[in-house]
Amino acid sequence: MAEEAILGFLEKKEEISDSGQFAAECGIDHNEIVNVIKSLHGFRLVDAQNDDMNMDIKRERWVLTDEGRLYTAAGSPEVQLFLAIPPEGISREELQRRVDPSVYKIGCSQAIKNKWVEMGRQLVSRKVQNVEDRIKDLLIQIQNGEVVGHDDIDTLKRRKLIAQQTWKGYSLRKGPNYTPKRKKAATDLTRDHLQRGDWKDLEFKEYNFSAKGQPAEGTEAITNDLSSNGVRYDLYCFEEMPTNNFVESSFWNFDVLFQPQQHPARDSHDTFFLQVPSTTKKLPEDYVERVKAVHEFGGYGSKGYGYDWKREEANKNLLRTHTTAVSSRMLYLLAQKPFTPKKYFSIDRVFRNEAVDRTHLAEFHQIEGLVCDRGLTLGDLIGVLHDFFSRLGMSKLRFKPAYNPYTEPSMEIFSYHEGFKKWVEIGNSGMFRPEMLLPMGLPEDVRVIAWGLSLERPTMILYGIDNIRDLFGHKVDLGLIKRNPICRLGIE
């Protein structure tokens, strides 16, 4: 519909000067118009311009954040808190039970600032009889597109209840390949085309050399397993994390995870460091300072490590030693927004500078998973791991207490290998420490359970392979790979 409207209009007129105005007149969503314009411009059916200096087709507006939209329905935290206080007053403990923890924290601060309540040692009481929810009213005005004063905008912006959205339009004319109706590009040359002779008139879709191929069957099986995992969290699906950075900085790979700079894993005997480029160019400076402080002096109930943390160590580039570096980035990004429970996973390659033997390689694949929510316990982690491995046909599991710099408590995961006739370690797991999560900005009551598993070792156990080099590397049996998926789900 949008494409027909654009091409039909240009058949009669020379130019569409403002795509936003055109979308409004046609009754079509502007985002749909923009997507069609980009497609038509790519095939040179139209010439489109989006000039940032052209104020006629560039507009800015304030929109509500997720937290702002929440308050338009439930009311601001300070009003929610005020309404939860009865006229005779209430104890702090009872008030905390009546409202959400985030509402209590923000609501107390704002209500005291507004002189609505008095926080006594034992009793919280009202100082006024009635209040108006000005924050909610302002948010509704912005949602309805009404004008709001600069001071009010500053207030909402400081509280991260609104964000500025830049809206850009396009102007467009006929392109060199313009036609009133676009032919559908062919994706394949068939025998029928050759027999009929109409292949000469076909327009073929350009080949996308950047497109990704189908994932390996084993990876796909585990991906499906994680995507469908429903232990306790059937409302949330696992989301796949982007793992396209094999090269990582020591900051995200080690420092963020509360791993001290003197830790043996950071030695060149265990890690592949890069010579070019040897250091990273950019890190979030405010976050770097918080990480440095917790390493040197502690915080959040921790004493820290009490050493002189060096920025030059954090800047060093390396081949990532675990995909937990990706998890740390995702949790940091999650902390920059109003909190939402999340489940993440990834399956990709990692690198360790260690001797190669029948159970170890210098590069291998890691399955990384985490759940971020309130009220999580070690029991939830054990339950998720049991469910995950049972879907892969591995029911013999054991857990052993362990130490990790970034998890407490921590557990090593073992599964019984029928070929070795012994228990083999297949992964590590635990609950991320406050020293890692709180500097990111996550709420104090949020917990994260996480695990990192080898992809190769569970495969060895499932197929009775006793040498990892028969599965991955120059000695691999290609016949085995072709005959079998790398991992098979143990359920129908």
Legacy VTK file of the C-alpha trace (Angstrom):
# vtk DataFile Version 3.0
C-alpha trace
ASCII
DATASET POLYDATA
POINTS 492 float
0.000 0.000 0.000
2.786 2.462 0.939
4.847 1.571 -2.136
1.867 1.993 -4.471
1.078 5.355 -2.855
4.631 6.680 -3.302
5.149 5.475 -6.874
1.651 6.535 -7.900
2.125 10.037 -6.469
5.472 10.500 -8.253
3.875 9.437 -11.542
1.803 12.635 -11.400
3.999 14.947 -9.289
7.710 15.723 -9.429
8.497 15.532 -5.722
7.366 14.443 -2.267
8.843 17.238 -0.156
8.067 15.809 3.303
7.501 12.102 3.893
5.913 12.821 7.263
3.265 15.085 5.802
2.753 12.606 2.935
2.223 9.744 5.424
-0.334 11.795 7.371
-2.274 12.696 4.212
-2.307 9.057 3.071
-3.221 7.729 6.511
-0.145 5.455 6.562
2.269 4.997 9.471
5.419 7.034 8.815
7.715 4.158 9.810
6.147 2.042 7.066
6.659 4.874 4.570
10.321 5.221 5.597
10.973 1.478 5.188
9.495 1.544 1.680
11.501 4.667 0.767
14.739 2.945 1.794
13.879 -0.067 -0.357
12.918 2.045 -3.377
16.042 4.174 -2.965
18.218 1.058 -2.853
16.873 -0.077 -6.219
17.171 3.504 -7.566
13.447 3.770 -8.228
13.512 6.999 -6.214
16.198 9.418 -5.097
15.669 10.142 -1.402
17.330 12.768 0.763
17.363 13.085 4.528
19.176 16.334 5.281
19.867 16.791 8.976
20.096 20.555 8.395
16.647 20.723 6.829
14.517 21.673 9.824
11.343 21.317 7.739
11.707 17.535 7.752
13.447 17.111 11.105
11.501 17.256 14.354
12.284 16.437 17.968
9.840 15.412 20.651
9.771 14.011 24.152
8.508 10.462 24.657
7.930 8.447 27.824
10.413 5.849 28.985
9.168 2.452 30.193
9.243 3.782 33.749
7.334 6.901 32.669
4.618 4.811 30.987
4.328 2.738 34.154
3.667 5.851 36.250
0.928 7.120 33.910
-1.089 4.055 34.885
-0.077 3.416 38.501
0.793 6.952 39.592
4.140 8.379 40.657
6.070 6.552 43.419
5.645 9.448 45.866
1.852 9.395 45.465
1.728 5.588 45.647
3.728 5.794 48.873
1.553 8.597 50.312
-1.672 6.676 49.601
-0.219 3.580 51.303
0.157 5.545 54.577
-3.063 5.511 56.654
-4.076 8.723 58.514
-2.924 7.259 61.837
0.542 6.454 60.447
2.355 3.199 59.786
5.609 1.486 60.742
8.441 1.488 58.221
8.430 -2.300 58.058
4.712 -2.474 57.283
5.004 0.318 54.684
7.794 -1.576 52.929
5.528 -4.611 52.750
2.714 -2.591 51.211
4.640 -1.127 48.259
7.166 -2.345 45.708
10.835 -1.913 46.797
11.568 0.534 43.959
8.413 2.507 44.776
9.439 2.671 48.430
12.963 3.880 47.684
12.009 6.573 45.144
8.722 7.439 46.840
10.333 8.125 50.230
12.910 10.427 48.685
10.386 12.435 46.677
7.678 12.517 49.358
10.146 13.845 51.942
11.413 16.390 49.430
7.821 17.533 48.818
7.223 17.685 52.620
4.330 15.257 52.331
5.467 12.727 54.932
7.531 12.533 58.084
9.857 9.576 58.596
10.027 8.956 62.330
12.171 6.322 63.965
9.225 4.032 64.464
6.365 5.605 62.532
5.860 7.090 59.074
3.055 9.670 59.050
1.396 12.124 56.696
2.166 15.852 57.021
-0.631 16.893 54.619
-4.129 15.582 54.061
-4.211 15.430 50.260
-1.693 15.559 47.410
-1.860 16.028 43.654
0.033 13.707 41.324
1.691 16.377 39.212
4.254 13.941 37.820
1.529 11.674 36.468
-0.344 14.658 35.005
2.796 15.919 33.250
3.525 12.482 31.813
-0.013 12.219 30.446
0.330 15.677 28.869
3.543 14.622 27.115
1.941 11.360 26.042
-0.906 13.364 24.472
1.515 15.689 22.677
0.704 18.747 24.797
3.229 21.498 25.548
5.021 21.262 28.910
7.217 23.938 30.508
11.026 23.785 30.477
11.322 23.363 34.265
8.897 20.454 34.219
10.786 18.873 31.306
14.036 19.153 33.297
12.395 17.476 36.297
11.103 14.536 34.257
14.390 14.234 32.377
16.435 14.081 35.612
14.190 11.294 36.855
14.632 9.446 33.527
10.898 9.380 32.908
11.159 10.929 29.434
13.648 10.747 26.577
14.136 12.872 23.492
13.227 11.291 20.182
14.435 12.740 16.899
12.000 12.288 14.039
13.477 12.599 10.546
11.582 12.759 7.300
12.618 12.348 3.661
12.194 14.307 0.457
12.212 12.237 -2.722
12.036 12.415 -6.517
11.968 9.872 -9.328
15.165 7.825 -9.622
16.886 6.617 -12.803
15.064 3.258 -12.563
11.664 4.752 -11.754
8.601 2.826 -12.820
4.983 3.289 -11.655
4.941 -0.338 -10.504
7.990 -2.252 -9.329
8.645 -5.696 -10.697
9.225 -8.365 -8.106
12.910 -9.296 -8.144
13.583 -12.965 -8.847
15.717 -14.916 -6.390
16.317 -18.035 -8.507
16.843 -18.883 -12.160
14.662 -21.927 -12.866
14.381 -24.394 -15.721
10.990 -22.908 -16.610
12.605 -19.479 -17.080
15.126 -20.987 -19.491
12.517 -22.968 -21.437
10.188 -19.977 -21.802
13.036 -17.609 -22.602
11.759 -14.941 -20.202
14.968 -15.050 -18.163
16.236 -12.158 -20.306
13.598 -9.842 -18.796
14.030 -10.893 -15.191
15.366 -8.532 -12.510
17.343 -10.512 -9.975
17.653 -9.652 -6.317
21.204 -8.729 -5.373
23.094 -11.434 -3.494
23.702 -10.587 0.157
27.235 -11.759 0.927
26.858 -10.610 4.556
23.895 -12.887 5.285
24.509 -15.584 7.879
24.091 -19.235 7.016
22.044 -21.799 8.882
23.464 -22.627 12.339
25.038 -26.021 12.913
22.518 -28.608 14.045
24.141 -29.020 17.455
24.105 -25.299 18.166
20.532 -25.117 16.917
19.468 -27.923 19.251
20.913 -26.188 22.297
19.514 -22.852 21.113
16.055 -24.408 20.871
16.534 -25.973 24.294
17.370 -22.652 25.903
14.716 -20.743 23.976
12.027 -23.128 25.193
13.341 -23.583 28.740
10.497 -22.781 31.106
11.751 -23.513 34.608
10.021 -20.989 36.875
10.255 -18.329 34.150
7.656 -19.402 31.617
6.736 -15.736 31.110
10.168 -14.869 29.753
12.081 -16.536 26.922
15.835 -16.690 26.736
17.208 -14.023 24.395
20.398 -14.694 22.428
23.269 -12.328 23.206
25.440 -10.815 20.441
28.800 -12.613 20.478
30.492 -11.101 17.414
33.498 -9.722 19.360
36.232 -12.356 19.582
38.593 -9.552 20.623
37.686 -8.064 24.002
39.261 -5.645 26.447
40.579 -6.854 29.795
38.110 -4.445 31.396
35.011 -6.319 30.154
36.675 -9.745 30.257
38.158 -9.469 33.775
37.815 -6.188 35.718
34.039 -5.850 35.426
33.748 -9.390 36.819
35.554 -8.342 40.021
38.572 -10.396 38.988
41.740 -8.815 40.462
44.476 -7.694 38.109
46.970 -10.041 39.814
44.773 -13.110 39.179
46.694 -16.008 37.512
44.071 -16.270 34.730
45.177 -12.829 33.520
48.740 -14.002 32.963
50.015 -14.420 29.403
50.409 -18.147 30.102
46.612 -18.429 30.307
45.434 -15.660 27.972
46.146 -14.655 24.367
46.905 -10.911 24.394
46.918 -8.894 21.147
49.867 -6.918 19.828
47.870 -4.880 17.266
45.701 -3.226 18.422
47.114 -3.777 21.877
44.630 -1.599 23.784
41.012 -0.571 23.595
40.073 2.957 22.561
36.909 3.599 24.550
35.379 2.555 27.872
32.455 4.079 29.854
34.459 6.383 32.131
31.951 6.760 34.978
31.576 2.990 35.154
35.360 2.523 35.024
35.685 4.706 38.137
33.106 2.636 40.037
34.834 -0.620 39.071
38.196 0.823 40.115
36.788 1.914 43.477
35.285 -1.471 44.307
38.591 -3.201 43.427
40.680 -0.825 45.537
38.421 0.009 48.491
35.433 -2.325 48.253
31.832 -1.313 48.841
28.404 -2.935 48.922
29.488 -4.929 51.985
32.867 -5.897 50.513
36.391 -4.914 51.585
37.656 -5.039 47.985
41.177 -6.219 47.203
43.128 -3.259 48.598
45.566 -2.819 45.711
46.465 -0.082 43.224
44.157 -0.756 40.258
45.818 0.178 36.943
43.907 1.507 33.954
46.585 0.317 31.504
45.877 -3.300 32.566
42.156 -2.860 31.966
42.818 -1.387 28.496
44.708 -4.445 27.193
43.054 -6.284 24.316
42.823 -10.074 24.280
41.032 -12.987 22.701
38.115 -13.450 25.053
38.628 -16.268 27.538
34.906 -16.706 28.174
31.611 -15.362 26.835
30.929 -14.004 30.321
32.500 -10.842 28.899
29.378 -10.602 26.718
27.149 -11.198 29.749
28.844 -8.330 31.605
28.157 -5.970 28.699
24.495 -7.048 28.498
23.948 -6.600 32.238
25.557 -3.141 32.114
23.222 -2.112 29.276
20.267 -3.573 31.187
21.211 -1.468 34.237
21.013 1.760 32.226
17.229 1.364 31.842
14.323 0.842 34.265
14.812 -2.735 35.429
13.139 -5.566 33.529
13.737 -9.273 34.298
15.781 -10.931 31.544
17.066 -14.352 30.484
20.073 -14.368 28.155
22.152 -17.070 26.477
24.927 -17.374 23.904
26.879 -20.115 22.138
30.206 -19.093 20.629
33.961 -19.566 20.573
36.401 -18.688 23.349
40.184 -18.939 23.610
42.547 -20.177 26.338
46.348 -20.329 26.199
46.664 -23.841 27.572
48.204 -27.176 26.601
46.172 -29.318 24.227
45.290 -32.819 25.425
42.381 -35.221 25.022
40.032 -33.054 27.094
41.436 -29.549 26.447
41.804 -27.267 23.424
43.237 -23.773 22.987
39.914 -22.729 21.461
36.504 -24.219 22.115
32.831 -23.297 22.326
31.072 -22.074 25.425
27.383 -22.144 26.246
26.648 -19.117 28.427
23.367 -18.518 30.210
22.008 -16.192 32.870
18.738 -15.222 34.498
18.354 -11.743 35.990
15.383 -11.228 38.311
14.331 -10.475 41.858
14.175 -13.226 44.474
16.446 -15.754 42.756
18.186 -18.469 44.805
20.765 -21.197 44.284
17.863 -23.642 44.022
16.658 -21.863 40.889
20.116 -22.278 39.324
20.254 -26.002 40.142
16.746 -26.465 38.750
17.552 -24.710 35.469
20.720 -26.774 34.985
18.951 -30.077 35.722
16.183 -29.209 33.275
18.605 -28.069 30.574
20.837 -31.135 30.687
17.913 -33.546 30.953
16.650 -32.179 27.627
20.040 -33.128 26.160
19.726 -36.656 27.552
22.149 -36.124 30.461
20.498 -36.898 33.781
23.584 -37.836 35.851
24.706 -34.519 37.309
26.652 -33.521 40.398
27.449 -30.094 41.808
30.576 -29.235 43.755
31.229 -26.004 45.711
33.858 -23.862 44.004
35.423 -20.416 44.019
35.020 -17.801 41.301
35.974 -14.109 41.726
32.617 -13.009 40.309
30.145 -15.535 41.775
29.214 -16.434 45.336
28.087 -19.115 45.928
29.772 -20.953 43.039
29.376 -24.519 41.766
31.279 -26.731 39.348
29.023 -28.997 37.268
29.960 -32.647 36.658
28.370 -35.303 34.451
29.182 -39.005 34.333
31.178 -40.120 31.244
30.477 -43.769 30.444
33.656 -44.012 28.311
35.956 -42.590 30.981
33.953 -44.362 33.717
34.212 -41.276 35.860
32.641 -37.899 36.560
33.842 -35.165 34.172
33.580 -31.419 34.796
31.412 -29.826 32.098
30.866 -26.310 33.382
30.855 -23.689 36.098
28.028 -21.714 37.633
26.988 -19.445 40.470
25.271 -16.230 41.519
26.980 -13.005 40.437
28.452 -11.038 43.338
27.139 -7.627 44.456
30.628 -6.207 43.732
29.920 -6.961 40.065
26.211 -6.077 39.795
25.803 -2.966 41.945
28.513 -0.823 40.271
26.595 -1.404 37.042
23.567 0.306 38.557
21.258 -2.691 38.957
18.780 -2.481 41.877
20.038 -3.910 45.178
17.364 -6.616 45.312
18.137 -7.999 41.836
19.944 -11.341 41.667
21.623 -13.026 38.695
22.166 -16.779 38.355
24.633 -17.735 35.616
26.461 -20.667 34.123
29.137 -21.339 31.524
29.347 -24.741 29.891
31.604 -26.373 27.352
29.822 -27.397 24.147
32.405 -30.074 23.311
32.442 -31.966 26.609
28.680 -32.687 26.784
28.953 -33.888 23.172
31.800 -36.237 24.138
29.679 -37.635 26.962
26.592 -38.089 24.777
28.499 -39.874 21.997
31.127 -41.675 24.070
34.044 -39.803 22.493
37.163 -39.954 24.676
39.365 -37.479 22.761
38.192 -33.946 22.072
40.541 -33.774 19.055
38.334 -36.383 17.309
35.475 -33.895 17.541
37.097 -30.528 16.855
40.298 -29.809 14.953
42.387 -31.277 12.130
41.832 -34.875 13.326
38.051 -34.635 13.294
36.052 -37.517 11.806
33.977 -35.746 9.136
31.885 -38.863 8.661
30.746 -38.675 12.285
29.844 -35.003 11.879
27.852 -35.685 8.706
26.020 -38.673 10.150
24.984 -37.036 13.412
23.924 -33.645 14.710
26.472 -32.334 17.227
23.903 -32.543 20.027
20.514 -34.202 19.989
17.647 -33.332 22.300
16.770 -36.225 24.564
13.036 -35.596 24.237
10.516 -36.043 21.451
LINES 1 493
492 0 1 2 3 4 5 6 7 8 9 10 11 12 13 14 15 16 17 18 19 20 21 22 23 24 25 26 27 28 29 30 31 32 33 34 35 36 37 38 39 40 41 42 43 44 45 46 47 48 49 50 51 52 53 54 55 56 57 58 59 60 61 62 63 64 65 66 67 68 69 70 71 72 73 74 75 76 77 78 79 80 81 82 83 84 85 86 87 88 89 90 91 92 93 94 95 96 97 98 99 100 101 102 103 104 105 106 107 108 109 110 111 112 113 114 115 116 117 118 119 120 121 122 123 124 125 126 127 128 129 130 131 132 133 134 135 136 137 138 139 140 141 142 143 144 145 146 147 148 149 150 151 152 153 154 155 156 157 158 159 160 161 162 163 164 165 166 167 168 169 170 171 172 173 174 175 176 177 178 179 180 181 182 183 184 185 186 187 188 189 190 191 192 193 194 195 196 197 198 199 200 201 202 203 204 205 206 207 208 209 210 211 212 213 214 215 216 217 218 219 220 221 222 223 224 225 226 227 228 229 230 231 232 233 234 235 236 237 238 239 240 241 242 243 244 245 246 247 248 249 250 251 252 253 254 255 256 257 258 259 260 261 262 263 264 265 266 267 268 269 270 271 272 273 274 275 276 277 278 279 280 281 282 283 284 285 286 287 288 289 290 291 292 293 294 295 296 297 298 299 300 301 302 303 304 305 306 307 308 309 310 311 312 313 314 315 316 317 318 319 320 321 322 323 324 325 326 327 328 329 330 331 332 333 334 335 336 337 338 339 340 341 342 343 344 345 346 347 348 349 350 351 352 353 354 355 356 357 358 359 360 361 362 363 364 365 366 367 368 369 370 371 372 373 374 375 376 377 378 379 380 381 382 383 384 385 386 387 388 389 390 391 392 393 394 395 396 397 398 399 400 401 402 403 404 405 406 407 408 409 410 411 412 413 414 415 416 417 418 419 420 421 422 423 424 425 426 427 428 429 430 431 432 433 434 435 436 437 438 439 440 441 442 443 444 445 446 447 448 449 450 451 452 453 454 455 456 457 458 459 460 461 462 463 464 465 466 467 468 469 470 471 472 473 474 475 476 477 478 479 480 481 482 483 484 485 486 487 488 489 490 491
